[in-house]
Amino acid sequence: MSEKLPKAASKILEPDEKVLFTVRKKISLEKPKWLLVTDRRIIYLDEKILGRYEVKAIPYQKLERVEVELGIMSSEFIIKGEEDIRLKVGWMNKEQARNTINAIKDALNAIAVEPVGVEINKGLTHETWVLKKPKELVTRFAPAGETITHPPATAEKEDPLEKLKKLKELYDMGVISPEEYEEKRKKLLEQI
């Protein structure tokens, strides 16, 4: 980890979530903006005065692209996720930004089936790094490292109660997030 965690981090991190790397905005007249790379997600934390803060997070499963522009004076991150999620953090230290992009790449490779795509374009005054998460047939990992794939569609319709049981099993194994579970559970309950 590169820097001390901001105070608000203790309120937004899950109990067993590990912070792999932190970086903050280099120049600011206000409280700093942070990028926290954890073992589960990328978190943008904008600290405000009087203990207020704003948080945006993208879980690695929903991450599509990470781009960093490393310039002479500073660096800027643009992080894109599914559902039109977009984070932009500028005025970061060049070396810390380079270390952050490598931490994100390592975290993604730890959960991906295929290696993450990396594009590097080095010019005279700047360097651009782009990480692209490959589209995978496997959507999640089971805790024991076994992959779970979606079976091919069949002509017969499965009972909604059976689907609900399978959904609960996936949730209990940690394969799907609480938000995904709740969304799918509601849809299945409507079919009953």
N, C-alpha and C positions, 0 to 999 in steps of 0.2 A: 504494500500500500504506500502511495507516495506522500500523502499528507494526512494530518489529523482530521478525523471525521467532524463534520459540522454538527452542532447541537441537535438540530431537527432530525438527523439520521436515525437516532435511537427511536424516534416515534414512527418512522416509516419502514424500517427494516423488519422483516419477519424474524421470529426468535432464532431460527437456525440458518438464516441467510448469511453467507460470508461475503464481505466486501473484498474484492480482489485488487481494486485500484481506484484511486480518487484523483481528480484534477479539478482545479477551480479557475474561474476567469481571472486573468492576470491583472487587468487594469479595470478599476471600477470605482466610482464615487459612492456607490451604494454598497449594500451587503453583497458578498460574492455569490456568483452562480456556480453550482457544482455539477460535475458529471461523476456519478458513482457507478462503477462496473462491479456487479456482484456475480455470484455463481448462477443466478437465475434471470437477471434482467439488467437493463441499463436504466438508471434513474437520473433525471434532471431535477435538481433541487435549486430553487431560487429563494434564498433567504431574504426576508424583509425586516424592517425595523419592528421593535416591540414584540419579538418572538413569532411573528407571522412568517409563513412560507408558502410556496407553491411547488407542487410536485407533479411530474409527468413521468411515467415509467413504461418501458416496452419490454415485455418478456421475450427471451430469445426465440421462442416458438413463433412469435409474431413479427420478428425483425426481418426486414427485407434487404436493407442497404445501409451501409455506414460510409460516409465520405468525409475525409479530412483534408483540408487545404493547409499545407505547412508553408508559411511565408517567412520572410526575413524578420519581420517585427512580431508577428503573432500567428496563431493558427485558428481555424474555424471548423467545427464539427457540424455536419448535417446528417441526422439519423432518421431513416424512414422505416415505418412499420406498416402492417396491415391496417385496414380501417382508417386510412388517411391520417395516421399518427405521424407527426413530424416534429423533431426537436432540432433546434439550432443554437449552438453555443459558440461564441467567438471570443477573441482576445485571450487566447490561452498560450502558455509557454510552449514553444516548438518541441522541445525534448519531451516534456510531459505529454503533449498531444501524441507524439510518436509512440511513447510507451503505452498510452491509453488505447490506441488503435490495435497494438499488439496484444494487449490484455483482452480486448473484445474478441479478436481473432481466436485467441487460445480458448476463451470461454465458449465460443460458438463451435469450435472444432471438438471440444469435449462432449458436446451433446449431438453433433451432426453425424449422419450416416456417411455422407460424402464430405470431403474437405471444402472449406469455404473458399470461394474464388477471390483472388486478390489481384487488383490492377494498380500499378504504380507508374506515375508519369512524372519524371524529374526534369524540370526546366532549370534555367539559370538562376532565377530568383525565388522559385517556389517548387513544391513537390505535392502531388495529389495522390492520395491513397483511397481506393474504393474497395470495400468488402461487400461481396454479394453472397447471400445465403442461397445455396442451390435449392430448387424445388425438389422435394423428396416425396417418395411414395409412403415412406414411414413418417407418421406425424408426431409420435411421442415415444419416449423410452419408458419401459417398465423399470422399477427400482433395481432389479437384479441385473440390469444391463441387457435384458431381452427386449427385442423390438416388438411392437404391436403393429400389425398391418391391417388395413381394412379389407375384409373379404370381398370377393366379387359379388355384384348384385345378383340376386336370384329372383326368379319369377314369382315365387310364393311370398306372401306378405307375412312378416314376423309379428307376433303378438306384441302390442305396446307394453304389456306388463313384463314380458321377457326382456324387451329392450330396456325398460326401466331398471331391471335387476342388473343387466350388463353395464349400464351406465353407472350405477352405484358402485359396482366392482371396480370399474376404471377409476372412478373418483377416489375410492378407498386406497387403491394402489398408488395414487399420486400421479396418474398418467394425464388426467385433465385437471384444469384449474377449477376453483370454486365457481367462478363466473361462467365458464363453459358448462359445468355441471348444472347450474341453476337454469341457464338458458335452455338446454336440451331437456331437462326434467319438465319444465313448464310446457314445452311443445308436446312431449309424450303424454302428459296428463290431459291435455286437450283432446287427444285421440281416444281416451278411455271413455 
